[in-house]
Amino acid sequence: MTQAELAEKASVTRQTIIALEAQKYSPSLELAFRIAKVFDVPLEDIFQYN
Amino acid sequence: MQFLNNYSNRELNIWAELILSLLVSFYFFPKIFPLIINDQLYSEALVDIVITSIIIAIIYSIFVFGAINTLTKREEKDERDYIYELKSYRISNIIFHVSIYLLISLIVFNPINQVRLNEFTAPMIAMILPIITLLSSIGKCLTQLFNYRKNI
């Protein structure tokens, strides 16, 4: 899946996906759940607290 | 065109807003201060300058914002955009308040200050207020651009 596709499915901009991937931005809980839902996996499979 | 690819639609709009603020101020302020003669503002010439500034802003907006939104894909704001917007408004608000308090302090303490600054006449204060507004607007744009670039 491309960044643009994920951005569209999670209703955010591609720049936000880039920032998330680079670990430069912490998403809201709602956005984290939306991204997890796109991949159909539990939240902790995608996001971990460091 | 490489420049357009490196920046998002929102960043380009902020750059355009910043350049518009600077463009109008570089036209407006050098022309406006000479109009203060004997503590009075020569208002007939002021009207011409204000109208010209508005026309410049409208023409610039039509062409530049139009070009940006045509050449790059327009995106809806998401939570990150709103967070950065709020941060930038906070900085803008701080700049505005500090400048206003500074101006008030200068007006209040100027008569008792040993090193007298220029007299703060009503036209002079009327000219300083748009400068403060401009500074806070520039602060807002720069904060937004800094936050967007910081994450790249």
N, CA and C atoms of all chains as a GROMACS GRO file, in nm:
protein
  606
    1MET      N    1   0.085  -0.120   0.000
    1MET     CA    2   0.000   0.000   0.000
    1MET      C    3   0.088   0.126   0.000
    2THR      N    4   0.055   0.220  -0.084
    2THR     CA    5   0.136   0.343  -0.090
    2THR      C    6   0.095   0.438   0.022
    3GLN      N    7   0.184   0.537   0.045
    3GLN     CA    8   0.153   0.637   0.148
    3GLN      C    9   0.025   0.712   0.113
    4ALA      N   10   0.010   0.742  -0.014
    4ALA     CA   11  -0.108   0.816  -0.059
    4ALA      C   12  -0.236   0.735  -0.036
    5GLU      N   13  -0.230   0.605  -0.062
    5GLU     CA   14  -0.348   0.520  -0.042
    5GLU      C   15  -0.384   0.511   0.107
    6LEU      N   16  -0.280   0.492   0.190
    6LEU     CA   17  -0.306   0.485   0.334
    6LEU      C   18  -0.362   0.617   0.385
    7ALA      N   19  -0.305   0.727   0.336
    7ALA     CA   20  -0.352   0.859   0.376
    7ALA      C   21  -0.500   0.877   0.342
    8GLU      N   22  -0.536   0.832   0.224
    8GLU     CA   23  -0.675   0.848   0.181
    8GLU      C   24  -0.769   0.762   0.266
    9LYS      N   25  -0.726   0.638   0.294
    9LYS     CA   26  -0.811   0.548   0.374
    9LYS      C   27  -0.822   0.593   0.520
   10ALA      N   28  -0.716   0.654   0.571
   10ALA     CA   29  -0.718   0.699   0.711
   10ALA      C   30  -0.766   0.844   0.724
   11SER      N   31  -0.804   0.904   0.612
   11SER     CA   32  -0.855   1.043   0.607
   11SER      C   33  -0.755   1.145   0.664
   12VAL      N   34  -0.630   1.131   0.624
   12VAL     CA   35  -0.528   1.231   0.661
   12VAL      C   36  -0.448   1.266   0.535
   13THR      N   37  -0.357   1.361   0.550
   13THR     CA   38  -0.274   1.398   0.435
   13THR      C   39  -0.154   1.303   0.426
   14ARG      N   40  -0.093   1.298   0.308
   14ARG     CA   41   0.024   1.211   0.289
   14ARG      C   42   0.140   1.259   0.378
   15GLN      N   43   0.146   1.390   0.402
   15GLN     CA   44   0.252   1.445   0.487
   15GLN      C   45   0.241   1.391   0.630
   16THR      N   46   0.120   1.369   0.675
   16THR     CA   47   0.102   1.314   0.810
   16THR      C   48   0.152   1.170   0.817
   17ILE      N   49   0.127   1.093   0.711
   17ILE     CA   50   0.177   0.954   0.706
   17ILE      C   51   0.330   0.954   0.704
   18ILE      N   52   0.388   1.047   0.626
   18ILE     CA   53   0.535   1.058   0.621
   18ILE      C   54   0.590   1.089   0.761
   19ALA      N   55   0.526   1.185   0.830
   19ALA     CA   56   0.572   1.223   0.964
   19ALA      C   57   0.556   1.106   1.062
   20LEU      N   58   0.448   1.029   1.048
   20LEU     CA   59   0.428   0.913   1.136
   20LEU      C   60   0.536   0.807   1.114
   21GLU      N   61   0.564   0.781   0.987
   21GLU     CA   62   0.666   0.681   0.953
   21GLU      C   63   0.804   0.721   1.005
   22ALA      N   64   0.830   0.851   1.000
   22ALA     CA   65   0.959   0.902   1.047
   22ALA      C   66   0.964   0.918   1.199
   23GLN      N   67   0.854   0.882   1.263
   23GLN     CA   68   0.839   0.896   1.410
   23GLN      C   69   0.861   1.039   1.456
   24LYS      N   70   0.812   1.132   1.373
   24LYS     CA   71   0.825   1.273   1.408
   24LYS      C   72   0.692   1.330   1.457
   25TYR      N   73   0.589   1.248   1.454
   25TYR     CA   74   0.456   1.295   1.495
   25TYR      C   75   0.383   1.182   1.566
   26SER      N   76   0.326   1.213   1.682
   26SER     CA   77   0.247   1.114   1.756
   26SER      C   78   0.100   1.134   1.723
   27PRO      N   79   0.035   1.032   1.669
   27PRO     CA   80  -0.104   1.051   1.628
   27PRO      C   81  -0.199   1.054   1.746
   28SER      N   82  -0.317   1.106   1.724
   28SER     CA   83  -0.421   1.098   1.827
   28SER      C   84  -0.465   0.952   1.836
   29LEU      N   85  -0.534   0.920   1.943
   29LEU     CA   86  -0.581   0.782   1.961
   29LEU      C   87  -0.677   0.744   1.846
   30GLU      N   88  -0.759   0.840   1.807
   30GLU     CA   89  -0.857   0.814   1.701
   30GLU      C   90  -0.787   0.779   1.569
   31LEU      N   91  -0.684   0.857   1.535
   31LEU     CA   92  -0.610   0.831   1.410
   31LEU      C   93  -0.537   0.697   1.418
   32ALA      N   94  -0.479   0.668   1.535
   32ALA     CA   95  -0.409   0.540   1.552
   32ALA      C   96  -0.505   0.424   1.528
   33PHE      N   97  -0.626   0.434   1.582
   33PHE     CA   98  -0.726   0.328   1.561
   33PHE      C   99  -0.768   0.320   1.414
   34ARG      N  100  -0.781   0.435   1.350
   34ARG     CA  101  -0.820   0.435   1.208
   34ARG      C  102  -0.715   0.364   1.124
   35ILE      N  103  -0.586   0.391   1.152
   35ILE     CA  104  -0.478   0.328   1.074
   35ILE      C  105  -0.476   0.177   1.100
   36ALA      N  106  -0.495   0.140   1.228
   36ALA     CA  107  -0.499  -0.003   1.261
   36ALA      C  108  -0.616  -0.072   1.189
   37LYS      N  109  -0.726   0.000   1.179
   37LYS     CA  110  -0.844  -0.057   1.112
   37LYS      C  111  -0.820  -0.076   0.962
   38VAL      N  112  -0.743   0.017   0.903
   38VAL     CA  113  -0.711   0.004   0.760
   38VAL      C  114  -0.636  -0.127   0.734
   39PHE      N  115  -0.541  -0.158   0.822
   39PHE     CA  116  -0.461  -0.281   0.806
   39PHE      C  117  -0.528  -0.404   0.869
   40ASP      N  118  -0.638  -0.378   0.941
   40ASP     CA  119  -0.714  -0.486   1.007
   40ASP      C  120  -0.626  -0.566   1.105
   41VAL      N  121  -0.552  -0.492   1.183
   41VAL     CA  122  -0.465  -0.553   1.286
   41VAL      C  123  -0.486  -0.478   1.418
   42PRO      N  124  -0.449  -0.539   1.531
   42PRO     CA  125  -0.461  -0.465   1.658
   42PRO      C  126  -0.370  -0.343   1.662
   43LEU      N  127  -0.410  -0.249   1.743
   43LEU     CA  128  -0.337  -0.121   1.751
   43LEU      C  129  -0.189  -0.141   1.786
   44GLU      N  130  -0.163  -0.232   1.880
   44GLU     CA  131  -0.024  -0.250   1.928
   44GLU      C  132   0.067  -0.315   1.823
   45ASP      N  133   0.009  -0.372   1.717
   45ASP     CA  134   0.092  -0.426   1.610
   45ASP      C  135   0.156  -0.314   1.526
   46ILE      N  136   0.094  -0.196   1.530
   46ILE     CA  137   0.145  -0.085   1.450
   46ILE      C  138   0.216   0.019   1.537
   47PHE      N  139   0.157   0.051   1.651
   47PHE     CA  140   0.214   0.156   1.737
   47PHE      C  141   0.263   0.097   1.869
   48GLN      N  142   0.385   0.134   1.906
   48GLN     CA  143   0.437   0.096   2.036
   48GLN      C  144   0.482   0.223   2.110
   49TYR      N  145   0.463   0.218   2.243
   49TYR     CA  146   0.509   0.331   2.323
   49TYR      C  147   0.657   0.313   2.359
   50ASN      N  148   0.739   0.411   2.321
   50ASN     CA  149   0.882   0.402   2.353
   50ASN      C  150   0.912   0.476   2.482
   51MET      N  151   0.956   2.370  -1.095
   51MET     CA  152   0.861   2.262  -1.066
   51MET      C  153   0.909   2.172  -0.953
   52GLN      N  154   1.046   2.160  -0.940
   52GLN     CA  155   1.101   2.079  -0.831
   52GLN      C  156   1.060   2.136  -0.695
   53PHE      N  157   1.054   2.269  -0.688
   53PHE     CA  158   1.013   2.337  -0.567
   53PHE      C  159   0.871   2.294  -0.527
   54LEU      N  160   0.784   2.285  -0.628
   54LEU     CA  161   0.645   2.246  -0.602
   54LEU      C  162   0.635   2.103  -0.551
   55ASN      N  163   0.724   2.016  -0.601
   55ASN     CA  164   0.720   1.876  -0.559
   55ASN      C  165   0.769   1.859  -0.415
   56ASN      N  166   0.858   1.947  -0.372
   56ASN     CA  167   0.914   1.935  -0.237
   56ASN      C  168   0.820   1.986  -0.128
   57TYR      N  169   0.726   2.068  -0.166
   57TYR     CA  170   0.637   2.130  -0.067
   57TYR      C  171   0.493   2.086  -0.091
   58SER      N  172   0.420   2.067   0.020
   58SER     CA  173   0.279   2.030   0.008
   58SER      C  174   0.197   2.154  -0.028
   59ASN      N  175   0.074   2.129  -0.068
   59ASN     CA  176  -0.017   2.238  -0.104
   59ASN      C  177  -0.031   2.337   0.012
   60ARG      N  178  -0.041   2.284   0.135
   60ARG     CA  179  -0.061   2.371   0.251
   60ARG      C  180   0.063   2.458   0.276
   61GLU      N  181   0.182   2.396   0.264
   61GLU     CA  182   0.305   2.473   0.285
   61GLU      C  183   0.318   2.584   0.181
   62LEU      N  184   0.285   2.552   0.056
   62LEU     CA  185   0.294   2.654  -0.050
   62LEU      C  186   0.199   2.769  -0.023
   63ASN      N  187   0.079   2.735   0.029
   63ASN     CA  188  -0.018   2.840   0.062
   63ASN      C  189   0.035   2.929   0.174
   64ILE      N  190   0.103   2.868   0.271
   64ILE     CA  191   0.160   2.947   0.382
   64ILE      C  192   0.272   3.036   0.331
   65TRP      N  193   0.358   2.979   0.244
   65TRP     CA  194   0.465   3.061   0.182
   65TRP      C  195   0.405   3.180   0.107
   66ALA      N  196   0.298   3.153   0.032
   66ALA     CA  197   0.233   3.259  -0.046
   66ALA      C  198   0.176   3.367   0.046
   67GLU      N  199   0.119   3.322   0.158
   67GLU     CA  200   0.062   3.416   0.256
   67GLU      C  201   0.172   3.503   0.316
   68LEU      N  202   0.285   3.440   0.346
   68LEU     CA  203   0.400   3.512   0.403
   68LEU      C  204   0.453   3.616   0.305
   69ILE      N  205   0.469   3.575   0.179
   69ILE     CA  206   0.521   3.667   0.077
   69ILE      C  207   0.423   3.783   0.054
   70LEU      N  208   0.292   3.752   0.057
   70LEU     CA  209   0.192   3.858   0.041
   70LEU      C  210   0.203   3.960   0.154
   71SER      N  211   0.218   3.912   0.277
   71SER     CA  212   0.232   4.003   0.392
   71SER      C  213   0.353   4.094   0.373
   72LEU      N  214   0.465   4.034   0.331
   72LEU     CA  215   0.588   4.112   0.313
   72LEU      C  216   0.575   4.211   0.196
   73LEU      N  217   0.514   4.162   0.087
   73LEU     CA  218   0.496   4.245  -0.033
   73LEU      C  219   0.414   4.370  -0.001
   74VAL      N  220   0.301   4.348   0.064
   74VAL     CA  221   0.212   4.460   0.097
   74VAL      C  222   0.281   4.555   0.194
   75SER      N  223   0.353   4.497   0.293
   75SER     CA  224   0.416   4.585   0.392
   75SER      C  225   0.531   4.664   0.330
   76PHE      N  226   0.607   4.603   0.238
   76PHE     CA  227   0.716   4.677   0.173
   76PHE      C  228   0.661   4.789   0.084
   77TYR      N  229   0.540   4.770   0.034
   77TYR     CA  230   0.478   4.877  -0.045
   77TYR      C  231   0.415   4.981   0.047
   78PHE      N  232   0.345   4.932   0.150
   78PHE     CA  233   0.260   5.017   0.233
   78PHE      C  234   0.339   5.108   0.329
   79PHE      N  235   0.428   5.046   0.409
   79PHE     CA  236   0.490   5.123   0.518
   79PHE      C  237   0.586   5.233   0.473
   80PRO      N  238   0.673   5.209   0.372
   80PRO     CA  239   0.760   5.321   0.332
   80PRO      C  240   0.683   5.441   0.278
   81LYS      N  241   0.563   5.415   0.225
   81LYS     CA  242   0.486   5.526   0.168
   81LYS      C  243   0.402   5.597   0.275
   82ILE      N  244   0.373   5.525   0.384
   82ILE     CA  245   0.277   5.578   0.479
   82ILE      C  246   0.341   5.672   0.582
   83PHE      N  247   0.465   5.642   0.624
   83PHE     CA  248   0.526   5.726   0.727
   83PHE      C  249   0.554   5.870   0.681
   84PRO      N  250   0.596   5.891   0.555
   84PRO     CA  251   0.613   6.031   0.512
   84PRO      C  252   0.484   6.112   0.510
   85LEU      N  253   0.370   6.044   0.520
   85LEU     CA  254   0.243   6.116   0.518
   85LEU      C  255   0.210   6.182   0.653
   86ILE      N  256   0.289   6.145   0.755
   86ILE     CA  257   0.267   6.208   0.886
   86ILE      C  258   0.346   6.340   0.888
   87ILE      N  259   0.272   6.449   0.869
   87ILE     CA  260   0.334   6.582   0.865
   87ILE      C  261   0.277   6.665   0.980
   88ASN      N  262   0.362   6.721   1.063
   88ASN     CA  263   0.320   6.800   1.180
   88ASN      C  264   0.218   6.725   1.266
   89ASP      N  265   0.249   6.600   1.294
   89ASP     CA  266   0.164   6.515   1.378
   89ASP      C  267   0.025   6.489   1.319
   90GLN      N  268   0.006   6.522   1.194
   90GLN     CA  269  -0.122   6.497   1.128
   90GLN      C  270  -0.100   6.400   1.011
   91LEU      N  271  -0.199   6.317   0.990
   91LEU     CA  272  -0.190   6.221   0.880
   91LEU      C  273  -0.258   6.279   0.757
   92TYR      N  274  -0.184   6.281   0.646
   92TYR     CA  275  -0.240   6.334   0.522
   92TYR      C  276  -0.330   6.225   0.462
   93SER      N  277  -0.459   6.236   0.492
   93SER     CA  278  -0.549   6.122   0.470
   93SER      C  279  -0.588   6.099   0.324
   94GLU      N  280  -0.584   6.204   0.239
   94GLU     CA  281  -0.623   6.183   0.099
   94GLU      C  282  -0.526   6.089   0.028
   95ALA      N  283  -0.397   6.110   0.054
   95ALA     CA  284  -0.296   6.021  -0.005
   95ALA      C  285  -0.302   5.882   0.056
   96LEU      N  286  -0.341   5.878   0.184
   96LEU     CA  287  -0.352   5.750   0.254
   96LEU      C  288  -0.456   5.659   0.187
   97VAL      N  289  -0.567   5.719   0.145
   97VAL     CA  290  -0.674   5.642   0.080
   97VAL      C  291  -0.620   5.574  -0.047
   98ASP      N  292  -0.544   5.650  -0.127
   98ASP     CA  293  -0.486   5.595  -0.251
   98ASP      C  294  -0.395   5.476  -0.220
   99ILE      N  295  -0.311   5.492  -0.117
   99ILE     CA  296  -0.216   5.385  -0.082
   99ILE      C  297  -0.290   5.261  -0.033
  100VAL      N  298  -0.394   5.281   0.050
  100VAL     CA  299  -0.471   5.167   0.102
  100VAL      C  300  -0.540   5.094  -0.013
  101ILE      N  301  -0.601   5.171  -0.106
  101ILE     CA  302  -0.671   5.109  -0.219
  101ILE      C  303  -0.572   5.031  -0.307
  102THR      N  304  -0.455   5.093  -0.334
  102THR     CA  305  -0.353   5.024  -0.415
  102THR      C  306  -0.307   4.895  -0.347
  103SER      N  307  -0.287   4.902  -0.214
  103SER     CA  308  -0.245   4.783  -0.140
  103SER      C  309  -0.349   4.671  -0.152
  104ILE      N  310  -0.477   4.709  -0.142
  104ILE     CA  311  -0.585   4.609  -0.152
  104ILE      C  312  -0.586   4.548  -0.292
  105ILE      N  313  -0.567   4.633  -0.396
  105ILE     CA  314  -0.567   4.582  -0.534
  105ILE      C  315  -0.449   4.487  -0.555
  106ILE      N  316  -0.331   4.525  -0.503
  106ILE     CA  317  -0.213   4.437  -0.514
  106ILE      C  318  -0.244   4.301  -0.450
  107ALA      N  319  -0.304   4.307  -0.329
  107ALA     CA  320  -0.334   4.182  -0.255
  107ALA      C  321  -0.434   4.095  -0.332
  108ILE      N  322  -0.534   4.159  -0.395
  108ILE     CA  323  -0.636   4.082  -0.469
  108ILE      C  324  -0.573   4.016  -0.593
  109ILE      N  325  -0.496   4.096  -0.669
  109ILE     CA  326  -0.434   4.042  -0.792
  109ILE      C  327  -0.337   3.929  -0.757
  110TYR      N  328  -0.255   3.952  -0.654
  110TYR     CA  329  -0.160   3.850  -0.609
  110TYR      C  330  -0.234   3.722  -0.569
  111SER      N  331  -0.342   3.740  -0.491
  111SER     CA  332  -0.417   3.623  -0.442
  111SER      C  333  -0.475   3.543  -0.558
  112ILE      N  334  -0.534   3.614  -0.657
  112ILE     CA  335  -0.596   3.544  -0.770
  112ILE      C  336  -0.491   3.460  -0.844
  113PHE      N  337  -0.376   3.522  -0.874
  113PHE     CA  338  -0.276   3.452  -0.956
  113PHE      C  339  -0.198   3.348  -0.876
  114VAL      N  340  -0.145   3.387  -0.761
  114VAL     CA  341  -0.055   3.296  -0.687
  114VAL      C  342  -0.133   3.183  -0.621
  115PHE      N  343  -0.237   3.216  -0.544
  115PHE     CA  344  -0.314   3.109  -0.479
  115PHE      C  345  -0.383   3.022  -0.584
  116GLY      N  346  -0.427   3.086  -0.693
  116GLY     CA  347  -0.489   3.012  -0.804
  116GLY      C  348  -0.390   2.913  -0.865
  117ALA      N  349  -0.267   2.961  -0.889
  117ALA     CA  350  -0.164   2.875  -0.949
  117ALA      C  351  -0.129   2.759  -0.855
  118ILE      N  352  -0.114   2.789  -0.726
  118ILE     CA  353  -0.078   2.684  -0.629
  118ILE      C  354  -0.186   2.575  -0.626
  119ASN      N  355  -0.311   2.619  -0.619
  119ASN     CA  356  -0.420   2.521  -0.607
  119ASN      C  357  -0.450   2.450  -0.738
  120THR      N  358  -0.398   2.505  -0.850
  120THR     CA  359  -0.414   2.437  -0.978
  120THR      C  360  -0.302   2.335  -0.999
  121LEU      N  361  -0.178   2.377  -0.965
  121LEU     CA  362  -0.062   2.291  -0.992
  121LEU      C  363  -0.043   2.180  -0.888
  122THR      N  364  -0.090   2.203  -0.766
  122THR     CA  365  -0.076   2.099  -0.663
  122THR      C  366  -0.213   2.054  -0.615
  123LYS      N  367  -0.216   1.932  -0.564
  123LYS     CA  368  -0.344   1.875  -0.522
  123LYS      C  369  -0.387   1.936  -0.389
  124ARG      N  370  -0.508   1.987  -0.386
  124ARG     CA  371  -0.561   2.048  -0.264
  124ARG      C  372  -0.597   1.938  -0.165
  125GLU      N  373  -0.555   1.958  -0.039
  125GLU     CA  374  -0.580   1.856   0.063
  125GLU      C  375  -0.665   1.912   0.176
  126GLU      N  376  -0.754   1.827   0.228
  126GLU     CA  377  -0.834   1.866   0.344
  126GLU      C  378  -0.743   1.872   0.467
  127LYS      N  379  -0.775   1.961   0.561
  127LYS     CA  380  -0.695   1.969   0.684
  127LYS      C  381  -0.717   1.844   0.768
  128ASP      N  382  -0.609   1.794   0.826
  128ASP     CA  383  -0.624   1.683   0.921
  128ASP      C  384  -0.579   1.729   1.060
  129GLU      N  385  -0.573   1.633   1.154
  129GLU     CA  386  -0.545   1.672   1.294
  129GLU      C  387  -0.408   1.738   1.310
  130ARG      N  388  -0.310   1.693   1.230
  130ARG     CA  389  -0.175   1.752   1.238
  130ARG      C  390  -0.178   1.898   1.193
  131ASP      N  391  -0.253   1.925   1.087
  131ASP     CA  392  -0.264   2.063   1.040
  131ASP      C  393  -0.326   2.152   1.147
  132TYR      N  394  -0.432   2.100   1.213
  132TYR     CA  395  -0.499   2.180   1.316
  132TYR      C  396  -0.407   2.204   1.435
  133ILE      N  397  -0.328   2.103   1.472
  133ILE     CA  398  -0.234   2.118   1.585
  133ILE      C  399  -0.130   2.226   1.553
  134TYR      N  400  -0.074   2.220   1.431
  134TYR     CA  401   0.028   2.319   1.392
  134TYR      C  402  -0.033   2.458   1.380
  135GLU      N  403  -0.158   2.462   1.336
  135GLU     CA  404  -0.227   2.591   1.326
  135GLU      C  405  -0.244   2.652   1.466
  136LEU      N  406  -0.284   2.568   1.561
  136LEU     CA  407  -0.302   2.616   1.698
  136LEU      C  408  -0.170   2.664   1.758
  137LYS      N  409  -0.063   2.588   1.733
  137LYS     CA  410   0.069   2.628   1.783
  137LYS      C  411   0.110   2.763   1.725
  138SER      N  412   0.083   2.780   1.595
  138SER     CA  413   0.123   2.904   1.529
  138SER      C  414   0.039   3.022   1.580
  139TYR      N  415  -0.090   2.998   1.606
  139TYR     CA  416  -0.174   3.106   1.660
  139TYR      C  417  -0.128   3.145   1.800
  140ARG      N  418  -0.078   3.049   1.875
  140ARG     CA  419  -0.027   3.076   2.010
  140ARG      C  420   0.094   3.171   2.001
  141ILE      N  421   0.187   3.138   1.910
  141ILE     CA  422   0.306   3.223   1.893
  141ILE      C  423   0.263   3.363   1.846
  142SER      N  424   0.171   3.365   1.750
  142SER     CA  425   0.122   3.491   1.696
  142SER      C  426   0.059   3.576   1.806
  143ASN      N  427  -0.018   3.511   1.893
  143ASN     CA  428  -0.084   3.578   2.004
  143ASN      C  429   0.018   3.636   2.102
  144ILE      N  430   0.123   3.559   2.130
  144ILE     CA  431   0.228   3.606   2.222
  144ILE      C  432   0.297   3.728   2.163
  145ILE      N  433   0.333   3.721   2.034
  145ILE     CA  434   0.400   3.835   1.968
  145ILE      C  435   0.311   3.960   1.976
  146PHE      N  436   0.182   3.940   1.948
  146PHE     CA  437   0.088   4.052   1.948
  146PHE      C  438   0.079   4.115   2.087
  147HIS      N  439   0.062   4.032   2.189
  147HIS     CA  440   0.046   4.084   2.325
  147HIS      C  441   0.172   4.153   2.375
  148VAL      N  442   0.288   4.090   2.352
  148VAL     CA  443   0.414   4.149   2.398
  148VAL      C  444   0.436   4.284   2.330
  149SER      N  445   0.408   4.291   2.200
  149SER     CA  446   0.426   4.416   2.126
  149SER      C  447   0.333   4.525   2.177
  150ILE      N  448   0.208   4.487   2.204
  150ILE     CA  449   0.111   4.586   2.254
  150ILE      C  450   0.154   4.637   2.391
  151TYR      N  451   0.195   4.545   2.480
  151TYR     CA  452   0.239   4.587   2.614
  151TYR      C  453   0.364   4.675   2.606
  152LEU      N  454   0.452   4.640   2.512
  152LEU     CA  455   0.574   4.719   2.492
  152LEU      C  456   0.538   4.861   2.445
  153LEU      N  457   0.446   4.869   2.352
  153LEU     CA  458   0.401   4.999   2.301
  153LEU      C  459   0.338   5.081   2.412
  154ILE      N  460   0.250   5.017   2.490
  154ILE     CA  461   0.184   5.088   2.601
  154ILE      C  462   0.289   5.137   2.702
  155SER      N  463   0.387   5.051   2.731
  155SER     CA  464   0.493   5.090   2.826
  155SER      C  465   0.571   5.209   2.774
  156LEU      N  466   0.604   5.206   2.645
  156LEU     CA  467   0.680   5.317   2.587
  156LEU      C  468   0.600   5.447   2.594
  157ILE      N  469   0.470   5.437   2.565
  157ILE     CA  470   0.385   5.557   2.568
  157ILE      C  471   0.377   5.611   2.711
  158VAL      N  472   0.360   5.520   2.806
  158VAL     CA  473   0.343   5.562   2.947
  158VAL      C  474   0.473   5.619   3.004
  159PHE      N  475   0.585   5.550   2.976
  159PHE     CA  476   0.711   5.590   3.041
  159PHE      C  477   0.792   5.691   2.960
  160ASN      N  478   0.753   5.717   2.838
  160ASN     CA  479   0.829   5.810   2.754
  160ASN      C  480   0.842   5.950   2.816
  161PRO      N  481   0.732   6.007   2.873
  161PRO     CA  482   0.745   6.142   2.930
  161PRO      C  483   0.842   6.150   3.047
  162ILE      N  484   0.860   6.041   3.123
  162ILE     CA  485   0.949   6.047   3.239
  162ILE      C  486   1.087   5.988   3.210
  163ASN      N  487   1.103   5.939   3.085
  163ASN     CA  488   1.231   5.879   3.047
  163ASN      C  489   1.332   5.990   3.016
  164GLN      N  490   1.455   5.972   3.063
  164GLN     CA  491   1.556   6.076   3.038
  164GLN      C  492   1.595   6.082   2.890
  165VAL      N  493   1.605   5.964   2.828
  165VAL     CA  494   1.634   5.960   2.684
  165VAL      C  495   1.499   5.954   2.613
  166ARG      N  496   1.455   6.069   2.563
  166ARG     CA  497   1.322   6.075   2.502
  166ARG      C  498   1.325   6.014   2.362
  167LEU      N  499   1.229   5.925   2.338
  167LEU     CA  500   1.212   5.872   2.202
  167LEU      C  501   1.122   5.969   2.127
  168ASN      N  502   1.092   5.934   2.003
  168ASN     CA  503   0.999   6.019   1.927
  168ASN      C  504   0.865   6.026   1.999
  169GLU      N  505   0.797   6.137   1.981
  169GLU     CA  506   0.665   6.150   2.042
  169GLU      C  507   0.569   6.049   1.982
  170PHE      N  508   0.490   5.986   2.068
  170PHE     CA  509   0.391   5.890   2.018
  170PHE      C  510   0.260   5.963   1.994
  171THR      N  511   0.250   6.018   1.875
  171THR     CA  512   0.127   6.087   1.839
  171THR      C  513   0.025   5.985   1.790
  172ALA      N  514  -0.100   6.029   1.779
  172ALA     CA  515  -0.206   5.937   1.734
  172ALA      C  516  -0.177   5.875   1.597
  173PRO      N  517  -0.134   5.954   1.495
  173PRO     CA  518  -0.101   5.891   1.366
  173PRO      C  519   0.013   5.792   1.375
  174MET      N  520   0.111   5.824   1.460
  174MET     CA  521   0.226   5.733   1.476
  174MET      C  522   0.179   5.600   1.534
  175ILE      N  523   0.094   5.606   1.637
  175ILE     CA  524   0.042   5.483   1.699
  175ILE      C  525  -0.044   5.406   1.598
  176ALA      N  526  -0.120   5.482   1.519
  176ALA     CA  527  -0.204   5.418   1.416
  176ALA      C  528  -0.121   5.344   1.313
  177MET      N  529   0.004   5.389   1.291
  177MET     CA  530   0.093   5.322   1.197
  177MET      C  531   0.166   5.205   1.262
  178ILE      N  532   0.190   5.216   1.394
  178ILE     CA  533   0.261   5.108   1.464
  178ILE      C  534   0.171   4.985   1.477
  179LEU      N  535   0.042   5.007   1.497
  179LEU     CA  536  -0.050   4.893   1.515
  179LEU      C  537  -0.053   4.798   1.394
  180PRO      N  538  -0.059   4.849   1.269
  180PRO     CA  539  -0.051   4.754   1.156
  180PRO      C  540   0.082   4.679   1.149
  181ILE      N  541   0.190   4.745   1.194
  181ILE     CA  542   0.322   4.677   1.196
  181ILE      C  543   0.317   4.560   1.294
  182ILE      N  544   0.254   4.584   1.410
  182ILE     CA  545   0.241   4.477   1.511
  182ILE      C  546   0.158   4.362   1.454
  183THR      N  547   0.050   4.397   1.385
  183THR     CA  548  -0.034   4.293   1.323
  183THR      C  549   0.045   4.214   1.220
  184LEU      N  550   0.126   4.286   1.143
  184LEU     CA  551   0.210   4.220   1.041
  184LEU      C  552   0.310   4.126   1.106
  185LEU      N  553   0.374   4.173   1.214
  185LEU     CA  554   0.473   4.090   1.284
  185LEU      C  555   0.409   3.962   1.337
  186SER      N  556   0.291   3.975   1.395
  186SER     CA  557   0.225   3.854   1.449
  186SER      C  558   0.185   3.761   1.336
  187SER      N  559   0.145   3.818   1.222
  187SER     CA  560   0.109   3.735   1.106
  187SER      C  561   0.232   3.660   1.052
  188ILE      N  562   0.345   3.731   1.045
  188ILE     CA  563   0.470   3.668   0.999
  188ILE      C  564   0.512   3.559   1.097
  189GLY      N  565   0.498   3.587   1.227
  189GLY     CA  566   0.529   3.488   1.330
  189GLY      C  567   0.445   3.363   1.314
  190LYS      N  568   0.318   3.383   1.282
  190LYS     CA  569   0.226   3.268   1.262
  190LYS      C  570   0.272   3.183   1.144
  191CYS      N  571   0.301   3.249   1.031
  191CYS     CA  572   0.343   3.176   0.910
  191CYS      C  573   0.474   3.101   0.934
  192LEU      N  574   0.571   3.169   0.996
  192LEU     CA  575   0.702   3.107   1.018
  192LEU      C  576   0.692   2.987   1.113
  193THR      N  577   0.607   2.998   1.216
  193THR     CA  578   0.590   2.886   1.310
  193THR      C  579   0.531   2.765   1.237
  194GLN      N  580   0.431   2.791   1.153
  194GLN     CA  581   0.370   2.681   1.077
  194GLN      C  582   0.473   2.615   0.985
  195LEU      N  583   0.549   2.699   0.913
  195LEU     CA  584   0.649   2.644   0.821
  195LEU      C  585   0.756   2.566   0.896
  196PHE      N  586   0.797   2.618   1.012
  196PHE     CA  587   0.898   2.549   1.093
  196PHE      C  588   0.846   2.412   1.135
  197ASN      N  589   0.721   2.408   1.183
  197ASN     CA  590   0.664   2.280   1.228
  197ASN      C  591   0.652   2.179   1.115
  198TYR      N  592   0.611   2.225   0.996
  198TYR     CA  593   0.597   2.133   0.883
  198TYR      C  594   0.734   2.081   0.837
  199ARG      N  595   0.834   2.172   0.832
  199ARG     CA  596   0.966   2.131   0.784
  199ARG      C  597   1.040   2.045   0.886
  200LYS      N  598   1.010   2.068   1.015
  200LYS     CA  599   1.076   1.994   1.123
  200LYS      C  600   1.052   1.844   1.110
  201ASN      N  601   0.937   1.810   1.054
  201ASN     CA  602   0.897   1.669   1.047
  201ASN      C  603   0.938   1.599   0.919
  202ILE      N  604   1.008   1.668   0.832
  202ILE     CA  605   1.045   1.606   0.705
  202ILE      C  606   1.179   1.536   0.719
   0.00000   0.00000   0.00000
